[in-house]
Amino acid sequence: MDFYSTRGDGPISGAQAVINGIAKDGGLYVPSSFPPISKEDIEDMIDLDYQERSAYIMSLYLTDFTYEELLEYTKKAYAKFEDQDPSPITKVDEKTYIMELWHGPTLAFKDVALTVLPYLLIGSKQKKGNNSKTLILVATSGDTGKAALEGFKDVEGTEIIVFYPQNGVSDMQKLQMQTTEGNNVNVIGIDGNFDDAQTAVKSVFNNKEIIAKLNEKGYELSSANSINFGRLVPQVVYYISSYVDLVANGEIENGDEINFVVPCGNFGNILAAYYAKRMGIPVKQLIVASNKNNVLTEFFSTGIYDSNRDFYKTMSPSMDILISSNLERLLYEIMDRNPQKIKELMTELKESGYYTIDEEILNNDYSEFLAYFTTEKETLLCIDNFFDEYGYLLDTHTAVAVSAYLKYLNDTLDDDTPTVIVSTANPYKFPQDVYKAVSKSEEQDAQKAVKKLFLATGLEIPKQISELKTKEVLHTTSIAKEDIELAVLNILLEGK
Ligand SMILES: *Cc1c(COP(=O)(O)O)cnc(C)c1O
């Protein structure tokens, strides 16, 4: 399988796409085609465990690797999950299922891909005879940072730097990052938001001067953000695997359509659902859920992408994003894979923060996407109601998705298509807000809120949360957002 940049570069192999992270022309790597999954393939996957399904599906894209190599990676990666199962499904009513993607080391869905990515990266470098060290640059809205740190800490031949918005992540998210051990990890707060961090990190990738200096030191840059194809492909797996599970458990017939509802930020998670659909999984509707930062909601209903709007800090911080990078990969498919057109749109976005799509394209090609957004008030109410009704505790991000789904049901007069709601984080990562939702009282202290939330709900406290109390805070550096490039140079040149 060949890979191309959405802006024209290529072809290159999958292994090289993982090594590069982002293309030199600023585009994102995409596969030259979507390998088909047939009804028989779905039937055959019933007898495979998740690790095997994952290796099989990834082998269709990453053809530099053998199935056995990929299986070794997925076995090692998913041994780090509770019960070795990265995507258990809970049935909440006759047609509604919740896929919990947060049983990994850092309690967020990012673990599903970021536990595998280091193996893919090291393996790719071996395939290509590449002996450089790799500097992983990460911009995080909260969860990618910790998941990438856990994935890459102490991985030989790598150094990782995570930039997070100093005042834009939850207390737990920040503490999780700041307490990371490992001799190759750097965690830096910036005085900007996620978009600032992501834009600055992307500009390092395009900065020839910095890259030359890094190369001199024996380093190459790569990315652990969802702009890296190596992040995307492990995410495609759980959409396919959940379909196989529903067939295996007799919840649906092989061939029946289902919906997916996904809480969105950088658009990586739902893009993976779109890829699964393009491969042949029968998906009726992809429901794009956003919080008050509703740039995607407007885009999918009007064709106008307008990032010139107020940026809100919400209780679902991992979705506080106005520039959703992975939308570029969807645009590429919808614009008939025309890199020239993508270049034009992305130049407009960079220069004016704005672009529009023809209404005709919107009505024809985007009809499989429907977008809704959820206000802060609705998020709290949703957590409370859902707990009352089902005894199931949602985190703030998943609540945005559930609330969007309820609006969808209202609009479609109760569409009875079986629906999988993607749950992206454990509620204890956001204890103050979740506690406020279920108890209507406030507790500002994160650890106290954890205790109170446990008393109010009985939901088991994960050890990743309880052990934070005793961990030493190791990383407290913070910088101005203009200094990100400088910080990268300092870390490498002053040879820590
Ligand atoms: C990252 C994240 C999201 C958004 O996912 P994208 O792939 O960026 O769209 C949603 N919820 C949680 C908890 C996350 O960590």
The ligand as an ORCA input file, in Angstrom:
! r2SCAN-3c Opt
* xyz 0 1
  C      -8.755     13.373     22.300
  C     -10.072     13.199     22.941
  C     -11.263     13.429     22.250
  C     -11.268     13.946     20.813
  O     -10.759     13.012     19.901
  P     -10.210     13.492     18.477
  O      -9.626     12.291     17.853
  O      -9.216     14.562     18.754
  O     -11.400     14.024     17.731
  C     -12.456     13.181     22.899
  N     -12.486     12.760     24.185
  C     -11.361     12.537     24.880
  C     -11.465     12.085     26.292
  C     -10.119     12.729     24.292
  O      -9.004     12.507     24.997
*
